[in-house]
Amino acid sequence: MLNTAILAIVTLTGAILIWPRVANSVIWRATITPLASIIGSGFLILGPILDVSYGGFAPLVMAGLCVVAYLFGSAIRFNIAIIETDPSSSRVINGLEATASLVLAFAFIISVAYYLNLFGAFGVSLTELDDDFHANLLTTAVFLLILFTGLTRGYSALERLEQASVGLKLAIIAGLLLGLAVHFGDVANQGALQFDAPEVTGWASLTLMAGLIVTVQGFETSRYLGSTYDARMRIKSMKLAQWISTGIYCVYILLLTYAFESEPQFLNETAIINLMRIVAPILPLLLVAAALSAQFSAAIADTSGSGGLIAEVTKGVVPERAAYALLVGVGILLTWTANLFEIISYASRAFALYYAIQGGIAALRAWRCNNSAHVALFGSVSLLGLAMALFGTPVE
């Protein structure tokens, strides 16, 4: 019965998302890129991590991560608006923008490797080839597919692939949340909800939180879609992407945290699959499909964003398609040499440093506009990003 209900909600959600009035909406198309990147992998890997690490406090940590991400987004949105109305900048701001772009390019390279390594892990998770070697082979193949598409078709083709992928992912997430809600209700009726003790506390809990910021990043891709959408649309769509992802994350973590027992010994990148076997037999298969869709769409979003970014930084000397090749080459290298949880931490710290620089730029621009309230806000955002870049740690 539950399997049928889950499939029904997945089908209904999918039908709504492919309805022409939704699919052809400009605001929805503008929202797809940041949304795809934000919930590219977090809803799969973040649940077990927070549950094991923070126990019953996991929903608070999730809310905190979303609030921090929204603060970082506010600085970037301020910069988007200022650039549109007053494109002139000082030498200091121009230097900071160039530095931020270099940092973000590095962060994109790591994050795409992170997304597609998760793609590989989930892709082989229900097969007899469930090992690191075959997962890396699958990851490499997808890297090459994205490179081929980018070189032959460019961003427009990538966006079309991304839109279909995001729609599938959101439909499956709807089914996942329904299954979790039913399971949560059953456990509550049995009086078996539990509040597990956290595995990490104090300073370690804060540094781990800083090391997880990559799981809620992705909104910054709107900053680099200026050739496709105007400033107003990019700002509006970034907010919408962050609101949607915050709702998904918070409901997901709340339903997961108190209805399952924390099992640190089984924590890995595909831990969510074993948890969902308890909820409904259909969910592991759907989650693998969601994982493949999520990592694919997130990788496309960041590949597309990085192409525009590198072309902007080099003033067209390095075109977008050459940037795709650079990213894929480095990504394949990381695939065969990196530890996943360390990659998450490194990517988080790189993004935090980018947000720190963007916060500093926003503070300087606010100071030029004699807006003391925004100077204080964005100065604080910059310091927070710097602290997270310095002290973020990986999951043990």
Stockholm file with secondary structure:
# STOCKHOLM 1.0

chainA/1-396         MLNTAILAIVTLTGAILIWPRVANSVIWRATITPLASIIGSGFLILGPILDVSYGGFAPLVMAGLCVVAYLFGSAIRFNIAIIETDPSSSRVINGLEATASLVLAFAFIISVAYYLNLFGAFGVSLTELDDDFHANLLTTAVFLLILFTGLTRGYSALERLEQASVGLKLAIIAGLLLGLAVHFGDVANQGALQFDAPEVTGWASLTLMAGLIVTVQGFETSRYLGSTYDARMRIKSMKLAQWISTGIYCVYILLLTYAFESEPQFLNETAIINLMRIVAPILPLLLVAAALSAQFSAAIADTSGSGGLIAEVTKGVVPERAAYALLVGVGILLTWTANLFEIISYASRAFALYYAIQGGIAALRAWRCNNSAHVALFGSVSLLGLAMALFGTPVE
#=GR chainA/1-396 SS CHHHHHHHHHHHHHHHHHSHHHHTCHHHHHHHHHHHHHTSSHHHHHHHHHHHHHGGGHHHHHHHHHHHHHHHHHHHHHHHHHHHHCCCCCHHHHHHHHHHHHHHHHHHHHHHHHHHHHHHHHHTTTSTTCSHHHHHHHHHHHHHHHHHHHHHTCHHHHHHHHHHHHHHHHHHHHHHHHHHHHHHHHHHHTTCCCCCCCSSCHHHHHHHHHTTGGGGCCGGGGGGCTTTSCHHHHHHHHHHHHHHHHHHHHHHHHHHHTTSCCCGGGCSTTHHHHHHHHHCTHHHHHHHHHHHHHHHHHHHHHHHHHHHHHHHHTTTSSCHHHHHHHHHHHHHHHHTTCCHHHHHHHHHHHHHHHHHHHHHHHHHHHHHTTCHHHHHHHHHHHHHHHHHHHHCCCCC
#=GC SS_cons         CHHHHHHHHHHHHHHHHHSHHHHTCHHHHHHHHHHHHHTSSHHHHHHHHHHHHHGGGHHHHHHHHHHHHHHHHHHHHHHHHHHHHCCCCCHHHHHHHHHHHHHHHHHHHHHHHHHHHHHHHHHTTTSTTCSHHHHHHHHHHHHHHHHHHHHHTCHHHHHHHHHHHHHHHHHHHHHHHHHHHHHHHHHHHTTCCCCCCCSSCHHHHHHHHHTTGGGGCCGGGGGGCTTTSCHHHHHHHHHHHHHHHHHHHHHHHHHHHTTSCCCGGGCSTTHHHHHHHHHCTHHHHHHHHHHHHHHHHHHHHHHHHHHHHHHHHTTTSSCHHHHHHHHHHHHHHHHTTCCHHHHHHHHHHHHHHHHHHHHHHHHHHHHHTTCHHHHHHHHHHHHHHHHHHHHCCCCC
//
